[in-house]
Amino acid sequence: MVHRSKLSLSIFFLAFFFLPRIAQGAQLARMRMTMGAWLEIEVTAKDPGLLAPALETAFSEVDRWDKLLSNFKEDSEISQINRNAYPQAVTVSSDVFKFVEKSKFWSIATHNAFAIGIKPLTDLWHLRSPKPERLPRSKELTAALERIDPKLILTSSAGYTIQFLKPGMGLDTGGIGKGYALDQALTQLSAYALESVTFNFGGEILYWSRAPIKREVQVRHPINPDQFWKVITLDPNRISTAVSTSGNYYRSANVSDKPGHLINPQTGKPAGQQMRSVTVFAANATDADALSTALFVLEPKTAQTFADAQKESAALLIYSDQKGRLQEYCGGAWKNFVISNGELK
């Protein structure tokens, strides 16, 4: 065969609650608010004494990345980069440097459909502030689009430095930050002798298991969120799978309302005129997060071609055809992640 928020709770990891499990000993789950969303983590282990410490380690790691990557916190490293990386380079921590490098990789790989440098556009549309007094003018969009090219973000591993080549540039972590934080939290949990781990972060899901576990995801209907589009059974033999959903569930062209939260960095305008939702399956949450963001802003045919070119991920695209009817497309390495495609609901 976006920009920037994920559909809150757009998919649910129902296996966590309902499907039969292989006996794994004790289990513990907790939920907290972090990075602007509810994060639920469940861990299982043969030794019950590991459960609470493991959960605290995972939550602490996600909180740490929130402090590093937040566009809302003035003292975060990302905010400091945005203030100071032009005209001179700024030195950053090795952690943030690696994050920016990974984000640049996906910005270039997706031809900036996912754009780590999209902040000029999110600022122009006031996506992180109260509703705007007016819509952006054409010349303002043109000026913003000239500042989001990832090649204008210079990085040097020699001194962990980052530099912007034009004034007014900035990084926005909304389309990849949660996925990256989940991957880092899972890495921290390798110090514990756990049997399985499940993260449910709104539209981001990541699981790891030592032994096969049958799991299902229910993909919500993109227009009628109280309904499900279909149920998908994941390959139980995969050690780790991430699932990420992107969508513009609320769009408006009125000045009195905010636009949809996903902005197309290729046009500078709200995305999702045809694409309704995108769900990506990948080996890690970072890739799933970035790819779902990128695929959503593309036109359906372009998204299908791009999805099929990915050899290490799969995608479910739900879009409107020329007559306004909802259609779906399953692309990429689908058989590597899914054993049952489910039924349309």
NUTORGU-520037 format. One record per residue (C-alpha): residue number from 1; residue in one letter; x, y, z. Coordinates in Angstrom, 3 decimals. Layout:
<atoms>
+-----+------+----------+----------+----------+
|  nr | rest |        u |        v |        w |
+-----+------+----------+----------+----------+
| NUM |    A |        X |        Y |        Z |
...
+-----+------+----------+----------+----------+
</atoms>
This chain:
<atoms>
+-----+------+----------+----------+----------+
|  nr | rest |        u |        v |        w |
+-----+------+----------+----------+----------+
|   1 |    M |    0.000 |    0.000 |    0.000 |
|   2 |    V |   -0.403 |   19.392 |   14.305 |
|   3 |    H |   -0.327 |   21.264 |   14.515 |
|   4 |    R |   -0.578 |   20.368 |   17.701 |
|   5 |    S |   -2.586 |   18.444 |   20.081 |
|   6 |    K |   -3.596 |   14.851 |   20.285 |
|   7 |    L |   -7.225 |   13.784 |   20.448 |
|   8 |    S |   -7.715 |   13.565 |   24.184 |
|   9 |    L |   -8.527 |    9.963 |   25.069 |
|  10 |    S |   -9.180 |    9.317 |   21.400 |
|  11 |    I |   -8.229 |    5.677 |   21.835 |
|  12 |    F |   -8.522 |    3.481 |   24.883 |
|  13 |    F |   -6.300 |    0.594 |   25.781 |
|  14 |    L |   -9.109 |   -1.804 |   26.699 |
|  15 |    A |   -6.890 |   -4.842 |   27.149 |
|  16 |    F |   -5.633 |   -3.162 |   30.267 |
|  17 |    F |   -9.033 |   -3.724 |   31.806 |
|  18 |    F |  -10.906 |   -6.485 |   30.033 |
|  19 |    L |   -8.820 |   -9.079 |   28.205 |
|  20 |    P |   -7.492 |  -12.261 |   29.823 |
|  21 |    R |   -3.946 |  -12.034 |   31.131 |
|  22 |    I |   -1.139 |  -14.447 |   31.604 |
|  23 |    A |   -0.548 |  -14.661 |   35.340 |
|  24 |    Q |    2.076 |  -12.068 |   36.129 |
|  25 |    G |    1.867 |  -11.642 |   39.881 |
|  26 |    A |    0.923 |   -8.374 |   41.530 |
|  27 |    Q |   -0.175 |   -5.252 |   39.678 |
|  28 |    L |   -0.626 |   -1.588 |   40.543 |
|  29 |    A |   -1.961 |    1.373 |   38.553 |
|  30 |    R |   -2.012 |    5.095 |   39.285 |
|  31 |    M |   -3.060 |    8.230 |   37.402 |
|  32 |    R |   -1.667 |   11.778 |   37.589 |
|  33 |    M |   -1.869 |   15.016 |   35.642 |
|  34 |    T |    1.382 |   15.937 |   33.894 |
|  35 |    M |    2.377 |   17.692 |   30.673 |
|  36 |    G |   -1.156 |   19.067 |   30.522 |
|  37 |    A |   -2.852 |   15.636 |   30.326 |
|  38 |    W |   -3.810 |   12.680 |   32.480 |
|  39 |    L |   -1.208 |    9.935 |   32.511 |
|  40 |    E |   -2.140 |    6.464 |   33.749 |
|  41 |    I |    0.590 |    3.897 |   34.359 |
|  42 |    E |    0.125 |    0.243 |   35.266 |
|  43 |    V |    2.985 |   -2.070 |   36.211 |
|  44 |    T |    2.992 |   -5.776 |   37.072 |
|  45 |    A |    5.713 |   -7.763 |   38.822 |
|  46 |    K |    6.220 |  -11.002 |   40.686 |
|  47 |    D |    7.625 |   -8.996 |   43.598 |
|  48 |    P |    4.877 |   -6.653 |   44.925 |
|  49 |    G |    7.518 |   -4.504 |   46.606 |
|  50 |    L |    8.697 |   -3.240 |   43.210 |
|  51 |    L |    5.375 |   -1.797 |   42.101 |
|  52 |    A |    5.111 |    1.500 |   43.981 |
|  53 |    P |    8.796 |    2.471 |   43.505 |
|  54 |    A |    8.552 |    1.680 |   39.802 |
|  55 |    L |    5.487 |    3.871 |   39.393 |
|  56 |    E |    7.155 |    6.760 |   41.209 |
|  57 |    T |   10.222 |    6.411 |   38.989 |
|  58 |    A |    8.095 |    6.538 |   35.839 |
|  59 |    F |    6.009 |    9.527 |   36.935 |
|  60 |    S |    9.123 |   11.381 |   38.097 |
|  61 |    E |   10.786 |   10.859 |   34.712 |
|  62 |    V |    7.775 |   12.205 |   32.802 |
|  63 |    D |    7.620 |   15.182 |   35.190 |
|  64 |    R |   11.324 |   15.802 |   34.556 |
|  65 |    W |   10.730 |   15.942 |   30.826 |
|  66 |    D |    7.786 |   18.274 |   31.350 |
|  67 |    K |   10.149 |   20.688 |   33.092 |
|  68 |    L |   12.636 |   20.371 |   30.229 |
|  69 |    L |   10.270 |   20.566 |   27.239 |
|  70 |    S |    7.271 |   22.652 |   28.301 |
|  71 |    N |    6.381 |   25.631 |   26.117 |
|  72 |    F |    4.255 |   26.876 |   29.025 |
|  73 |    K |    7.047 |   27.050 |   31.619 |
|  74 |    E |    9.296 |   30.099 |   31.286 |
|  75 |    D |   12.194 |   28.318 |   32.992 |
|  76 |    S |   12.117 |   25.176 |   30.806 |
|  77 |    E |   15.119 |   24.545 |   28.577 |
|  78 |    I |   12.900 |   24.790 |   25.504 |
|  79 |    S |   11.669 |   28.237 |   26.581 |
|  80 |    Q |   15.245 |   29.330 |   27.218 |
|  81 |    I |   16.262 |   28.123 |   23.748 |
|  82 |    N |   13.370 |   30.022 |   22.190 |
|  83 |    R |   14.426 |   33.227 |   23.948 |
|  84 |    N |   18.179 |   33.026 |   23.437 |
|  85 |    A |   19.163 |   30.879 |   20.410 |
|  86 |    Y |   19.277 |   33.859 |   18.029 |
|  87 |    P |   21.620 |   35.337 |   17.002 |
|  88 |    Q |   24.111 |   33.377 |   19.132 |
|  89 |    A |   24.132 |   29.650 |   19.852 |
|  90 |    V |   23.073 |   28.442 |   23.305 |
|  91 |    T |   24.404 |   25.472 |   25.244 |
|  92 |    V |   21.819 |   22.924 |   26.370 |
|  93 |    S |   21.822 |   19.689 |   28.353 |
|  94 |    S |   22.664 |   16.466 |   26.557 |
|  95 |    D |   19.097 |   15.251 |   27.151 |
|  96 |    V |   17.477 |   18.222 |   25.423 |
|  97 |    F |   20.082 |   18.178 |   22.662 |
|  98 |    K |   19.217 |   14.553 |   21.828 |
|  99 |    F |   15.518 |   15.427 |   21.870 |
| 100 |    V |   16.018 |   18.303 |   19.434 |
| 101 |    E |   18.154 |   16.116 |   17.157 |
| 102 |    K |   15.433 |   13.444 |   17.081 |
| 103 |    S |   12.800 |   16.086 |   16.397 |
| 104 |    K |   14.868 |   17.546 |   13.561 |
| 105 |    F |   15.213 |   14.062 |   12.088 |
| 106 |    W |   11.457 |   13.607 |   11.881 |
| 107 |    S |   10.898 |   17.166 |   10.627 |
| 108 |    I |   13.261 |   16.488 |    7.718 |
| 109 |    A |   12.000 |   12.926 |    7.141 |
| 110 |    T |    8.372 |   14.120 |    6.899 |
| 111 |    H |    9.250 |   17.149 |    4.742 |
| 112 |    N |    8.180 |   19.288 |    7.690 |
| 113 |    A |    4.681 |   17.820 |    7.913 |
| 114 |    F |    5.796 |   17.322 |   11.499 |
| 115 |    A |    7.680 |   20.535 |   12.333 |
| 116 |    I |    9.571 |   20.985 |   15.577 |
| 117 |    G |   10.090 |   24.643 |   14.586 |
| 118 |    I |    6.378 |   25.403 |   14.214 |
| 119 |    K |    6.244 |   27.857 |   17.132 |
| 120 |    P |    5.957 |   30.969 |   14.884 |
| 121 |    L |    2.711 |   29.520 |   13.541 |
| 122 |    T |    1.299 |   28.377 |   16.888 |
| 123 |    D |    2.038 |   31.867 |   18.222 |
| 124 |    L |    0.383 |   33.488 |   15.201 |
| 125 |    W |   -2.771 |   31.426 |   15.719 |
| 126 |    H |   -2.637 |   32.015 |   19.508 |
| 127 |    L |   -2.954 |   28.284 |   20.185 |
| 128 |    R |   -1.298 |   28.621 |   23.593 |
| 129 |    S |   -3.117 |   31.787 |   24.643 |
| 130 |    P |   -6.677 |   33.206 |   24.767 |
| 131 |    K |   -8.630 |   33.380 |   21.532 |
| 132 |    P |   -7.259 |   35.822 |   18.927 |
| 133 |    E |   -8.857 |   39.137 |   18.045 |
| 134 |    R |   -8.515 |   38.353 |   14.331 |
| 135 |    L |   -7.339 |   35.689 |   11.900 |
| 136 |    P |   -3.719 |   35.873 |   10.702 |
| 137 |    R |   -3.104 |   37.931 |    7.560 |
| 138 |    S |   -1.554 |   36.365 |    4.470 |
| 139 |    K |    1.724 |   38.252 |    4.823 |
| 140 |    E |    1.977 |   37.169 |    8.459 |
| 141 |    L |    1.551 |   33.523 |    7.470 |
| 142 |    T |    4.199 |   33.899 |    4.781 |
| 143 |    A |    6.652 |   35.426 |    7.251 |
| 144 |    A |    5.998 |   32.654 |    9.792 |
| 145 |    L |    6.407 |   29.896 |    7.200 |
| 146 |    E |    9.860 |   31.269 |    6.345 |
| 147 |    R |   10.983 |   30.633 |    9.935 |
| 148 |    I |   10.014 |   26.971 |   10.439 |
| 149 |    D |   12.484 |   25.161 |    8.168 |
| 150 |    P |   14.335 |   22.564 |   10.331 |
| 151 |    K |   17.521 |   23.287 |    8.383 |
| 152 |    L |   17.508 |   26.740 |   10.000 |
| 153 |    I |   18.029 |   25.048 |   13.381 |
| 154 |    L |   21.773 |   24.470 |   13.745 |
| 155 |    T |   22.919 |   21.828 |   16.218 |
| 156 |    S |   26.459 |   20.948 |   17.270 |
| 157 |    S |   27.162 |   17.783 |   19.225 |
| 158 |    A |   30.659 |   19.032 |   20.075 |
| 159 |    G |   29.321 |   21.437 |   22.668 |
| 160 |    Y |   25.613 |   20.551 |   22.763 |
| 161 |    T |   24.681 |   23.890 |   21.213 |
| 162 |    I |   21.581 |   25.025 |   19.318 |
| 163 |    Q |   21.278 |   28.126 |   17.166 |
| 164 |    F |   18.497 |   29.710 |   15.106 |
| 165 |    L |   19.510 |   31.284 |   11.787 |
| 166 |    K |   16.596 |   33.724 |   11.616 |
| 167 |    P |   14.938 |   35.964 |   14.212 |
| 168 |    G |   11.505 |   34.948 |   15.432 |
| 169 |    M |   12.155 |   31.216 |   15.245 |
| 170 |    G |   11.122 |   28.837 |   18.009 |
| 171 |    L |   10.580 |   25.206 |   18.983 |
| 172 |    D |    7.177 |   23.746 |   19.860 |
| 173 |    T |    7.266 |   20.299 |   21.446 |
| 174 |    G |    3.534 |   19.560 |   21.327 |
| 175 |    G |    3.646 |   17.031 |   18.485 |
| 176 |    I |    6.373 |   14.781 |   19.893 |
| 177 |    G |    7.095 |   15.645 |   23.536 |
| 178 |    K |    4.673 |   13.256 |   25.239 |
| 179 |    G |    5.828 |   10.309 |   23.156 |
| 180 |    Y |    9.477 |   11.086 |   23.857 |
| 181 |    A |    8.818 |   11.363 |   27.598 |
| 182 |    L |    7.082 |    7.969 |   27.633 |
| 183 |    D |   10.026 |    6.310 |   25.918 |
| 184 |    Q |   12.413 |    7.792 |   28.472 |
| 185 |    A |   10.190 |    6.662 |   31.356 |
| 186 |    L |   10.107 |    3.115 |   29.976 |
| 187 |    T |   13.907 |    3.144 |   29.770 |
| 188 |    Q |   14.102 |    4.099 |   33.447 |
| 189 |    L |   11.871 |    1.150 |   34.359 |
| 190 |    S |   14.401 |   -1.312 |   32.956 |
| 191 |    A |   16.088 |   -1.118 |   36.384 |
| 192 |    Y |   13.114 |   -2.996 |   37.864 |
| 193 |    A |   12.270 |   -6.681 |   37.373 |
| 194 |    L |    8.809 |   -5.977 |   35.968 |
| 195 |    E |    6.590 |   -8.290 |   33.967 |
| 196 |    S |    4.664 |   -5.625 |   32.051 |
| 197 |    V |    4.187 |   -1.861 |   31.795 |
| 198 |    T |    1.299 |    0.108 |   30.291 |
| 199 |    F |    1.254 |    3.879 |   29.755 |
| 200 |    N |   -2.006 |    5.584 |   28.742 |
| 201 |    F |   -1.380 |    9.277 |   28.056 |
| 202 |    G |   -4.553 |   10.482 |   26.361 |
| 203 |    G |   -3.899 |    9.906 |   22.668 |
| 204 |    E |   -0.550 |    8.249 |   23.440 |
| 205 |    I |   -0.278 |    4.612 |   24.512 |
| 206 |    L |    2.889 |    2.616 |   25.114 |
| 207 |    Y |    3.177 |   -0.893 |   26.444 |
| 208 |    W |    5.952 |   -3.339 |   27.180 |
| 209 |    S |    5.646 |   -6.949 |   28.360 |
| 210 |    R |    8.035 |   -9.764 |   29.106 |
| 211 |    A |    5.521 |  -12.422 |   27.988 |
| 212 |    P |    2.762 |  -12.288 |   25.329 |
| 213 |    I |   -0.385 |  -10.402 |   26.357 |
| 214 |    K |   -3.472 |   -9.992 |   24.206 |
| 215 |    R |   -4.370 |   -6.321 |   23.853 |
| 216 |    E |   -6.983 |   -4.344 |   21.972 |
| 217 |    V |   -7.445 |   -0.685 |   21.115 |
| 218 |    Q |  -10.764 |    0.916 |   20.321 |
| 219 |    V |  -10.451 |    3.761 |   17.839 |
| 220 |    R |  -13.061 |    6.425 |   18.414 |
| 221 |    H |  -15.294 |    7.689 |   15.635 |
| 222 |    P |  -13.761 |   10.992 |   14.433 |
| 223 |    I |  -17.115 |   12.756 |   14.052 |
| 224 |    N |  -19.221 |   11.017 |   16.717 |
| 225 |    P |  -16.781 |   10.646 |   19.647 |
| 226 |    D |  -19.343 |    8.743 |   21.718 |
| 227 |    Q |  -19.058 |    5.915 |   19.190 |
| 228 |    F |  -16.158 |    3.660 |   18.190 |
| 229 |    W |  -14.941 |    3.344 |   14.626 |
| 230 |    K |  -13.448 |   -0.122 |   15.112 |
| 231 |    V |  -11.636 |   -2.469 |   17.488 |
| 232 |    I |   -8.087 |   -3.534 |   16.619 |
| 233 |    T |   -6.280 |   -6.509 |   18.147 |
| 234 |    L |   -2.530 |   -5.986 |   18.455 |
| 235 |    D |    0.107 |   -8.663 |   17.914 |
| 236 |    P |    0.593 |  -10.149 |   21.424 |
| 237 |    N |    4.117 |  -11.342 |   20.618 |
| 238 |    R |    5.602 |   -7.866 |   20.284 |
| 239 |    I |    7.620 |   -6.877 |   23.351 |
| 240 |    S |    6.763 |   -3.209 |   22.943 |
| 241 |    T |    4.186 |   -1.298 |   20.891 |
| 242 |    A |    3.217 |    2.378 |   20.873 |
| 243 |    V |   -0.090 |    3.738 |   19.584 |
| 244 |    S |   -0.697 |    7.431 |   18.851 |
| 245 |    T |   -3.793 |    9.203 |   17.529 |
| 246 |    S |   -3.968 |   12.717 |   16.059 |
| 247 |    G |   -7.081 |   14.625 |   15.055 |
| 248 |    N |   -8.695 |   18.051 |   14.749 |
| 249 |    Y |  -11.887 |   17.301 |   16.599 |
| 250 |    Y |  -12.778 |   20.975 |   16.816 |
| 251 |    R |  -12.342 |   23.350 |   13.872 |
| 252 |    S |  -13.555 |   26.856 |   13.257 |
| 253 |    A |  -13.022 |   29.647 |   10.754 |
| 254 |    N |  -14.627 |   32.258 |   12.990 |
| 255 |    V |  -12.532 |   34.969 |   14.572 |
| 256 |    S |  -14.485 |   34.551 |   17.792 |
| 257 |    D |  -13.428 |   30.912 |   18.086 |
| 258 |    K |  -10.053 |   29.214 |   18.230 |
| 259 |    P |   -9.038 |   27.085 |   15.234 |
| 260 |    G |   -8.426 |   23.361 |   15.459 |
| 261 |    H |   -5.337 |   22.533 |   17.474 |
| 262 |    L |   -3.429 |   21.011 |   14.546 |
| 263 |    I |   -1.828 |   23.525 |   12.194 |
| 264 |    N |   -0.447 |   22.416 |    8.847 |
| 265 |    P |    3.180 |   23.646 |    8.805 |
| 266 |    Q |    3.235 |   23.389 |    5.016 |
| 267 |    T |    0.387 |   25.887 |    4.565 |
| 268 |    G |    0.268 |   27.682 |    7.913 |
| 269 |    K |   -3.458 |   27.033 |    8.201 |
| 270 |    P |   -5.579 |   24.654 |   10.332 |
| 271 |    A |   -5.293 |   21.048 |    9.178 |
| 272 |    G |   -7.894 |   18.365 |    8.825 |
| 273 |    Q |  -10.132 |   19.527 |    6.004 |
| 274 |    Q |  -10.236 |   15.964 |    4.663 |
| 275 |    M |   -8.255 |   13.910 |    7.160 |
| 276 |    R |  -10.368 |   13.174 |   10.228 |
| 277 |    S |   -8.044 |   11.088 |   12.392 |
| 278 |    V |   -4.782 |    9.176 |   12.143 |
| 279 |    T |   -3.704 |    6.312 |   14.400 |
| 280 |    V |   -0.094 |    5.127 |   14.158 |
| 281 |    F |    1.413 |    1.905 |   15.527 |
| 282 |    A |    5.186 |    1.889 |   16.059 |
| 283 |    A |    7.888 |    0.282 |   18.151 |
| 284 |    N |    8.328 |    3.404 |   20.285 |
| 285 |    A |    6.170 |    6.328 |   21.354 |
| 286 |    T |    8.414 |    9.034 |   19.873 |
| 287 |    D |    8.056 |    7.719 |   16.334 |
| 288 |    A |    4.327 |    7.070 |   16.738 |
| 289 |    D |    3.771 |   10.597 |   18.080 |
| 290 |    A |    5.692 |   12.374 |   15.322 |
| 291 |    L |    4.240 |   10.240 |   12.525 |
| 292 |    S |    0.619 |   10.630 |   13.612 |
| 293 |    T |    1.119 |   14.400 |   13.731 |
| 294 |    A |    2.710 |   14.432 |   10.273 |
| 295 |    L |    0.209 |   12.126 |    8.562 |
| 296 |    F |   -2.761 |   14.089 |    9.832 |
| 297 |    V |   -1.788 |   17.328 |    8.077 |
| 298 |    L |   -1.256 |   15.637 |    4.693 |
| 299 |    E |   -3.897 |   15.177 |    2.028 |
| 300 |    P |   -5.258 |   11.590 |    2.083 |
| 301 |    K |   -3.481 |   10.354 |   -1.059 |
| 302 |    T |   -0.166 |   11.842 |    0.032 |
| 303 |    A |   -0.635 |   10.422 |    3.523 |
| 304 |    Q |   -1.352 |    6.957 |    2.107 |
| 305 |    T |    1.838 |    7.021 |    0.033 |
| 306 |    F |    3.913 |    8.240 |    2.958 |
| 307 |    A |    2.402 |    5.682 |    5.351 |
| 308 |    D |    3.156 |    2.836 |    2.947 |
| 309 |    A |    6.781 |    3.961 |    2.677 |
| 310 |    Q |    7.298 |    3.387 |    6.423 |
| 311 |    K |    8.745 |   -0.056 |    7.087 |
| 312 |    E |    8.716 |    0.133 |   10.893 |
| 313 |    S |    5.250 |    1.546 |   11.562 |
| 314 |    A |    1.620 |    1.134 |   10.505 |
| 315 |    A |   -1.151 |    3.703 |   10.174 |
| 316 |    L |   -4.939 |    3.802 |   10.170 |
| 317 |    L |   -6.165 |    6.848 |    8.243 |
| 318 |    I |   -9.807 |    7.970 |    8.485 |
| 319 |    Y |  -10.739 |   10.701 |    6.009 |
| 320 |    S |  -13.645 |   12.232 |    4.106 |
| 321 |    D |  -13.926 |   11.546 |    0.385 |
| 322 |    Q |  -15.126 |   14.071 |   -2.191 |
| 323 |    K |  -18.747 |   13.310 |   -1.284 |
| 324 |    G |  -18.132 |   13.760 |    2.431 |
| 325 |    R |  -18.290 |   10.045 |    3.224 |
| 326 |    L |  -15.852 |    8.643 |    5.743 |
| 327 |    Q |  -13.275 |    6.226 |    4.367 |
| 328 |    E |  -10.379 |    4.358 |    5.946 |
| 329 |    Y |   -6.959 |    3.228 |    4.782 |
| 330 |    C |   -4.559 |    0.849 |    6.529 |
| 331 |    G |   -0.975 |    1.418 |    5.431 |
| 332 |    G |    2.633 |    0.647 |    6.264 |
| 333 |    A |    3.863 |   -2.455 |    8.072 |
| 334 |    W |    0.346 |   -3.370 |    9.196 |
| 335 |    K |    0.978 |   -7.104 |    9.633 |
| 336 |    N |    3.901 |   -6.375 |   11.974 |
| 337 |    F |    1.604 |   -4.811 |   14.550 |
| 338 |    V |   -1.981 |   -5.979 |   14.041 |
| 339 |    I |   -3.447 |   -9.500 |   13.981 |
| 340 |    S |   -7.102 |   -8.440 |   13.646 |
| 341 |    N |   -8.256 |   -5.336 |   11.815 |
| 342 |    G |  -11.653 |   -5.362 |   13.521 |
| 343 |    E |  -14.982 |   -4.308 |   12.097 |
| 344 |    L |  -16.288 |   -0.892 |   11.191 |
| 345 |    K |  -18.656 |    0.345 |   13.844 |
+-----+------+----------+----------+----------+
</atoms>
